[in-house]
Amino acid sequence: MNAIVEAKVGDYLRNRLHYRAYDIGTVVECMRALAGVGGNEVDEPFRFAGLGAGPEARIAAGLVDLALLGGGCETSEYAIRAQVNDWIRRHRRKGAY
């Protein structure tokens, strides 16, 4: 676990995509689970995982890449918002982040 990267993802979700603190906790928890399935953690190397980790993890990796001010990714912001909204809808709230 890289707390700095997770904090940057939380800041990106809060300031750029305008999600609430309780929703951010849920999204980060879902990203941790997806990174773990692919054998990674939510850290800098995870941003290059792409489709090798699965379709949902590709979106999580793209979100990490955008939060770390990377060069961009093949995932559109619309797809990221759709997946984040799906995670929020399907999983219970984990607490404020």
Secondary structure by P-SEA (a helix, b strand, c coil): ccaaaaaaaaaaaaccccccaaaaaaaaaaaaaaaaaaccccccccccccccccaaaaaaaaaaaaaaccccccccaaaaaaaaaaaaaaccccccc
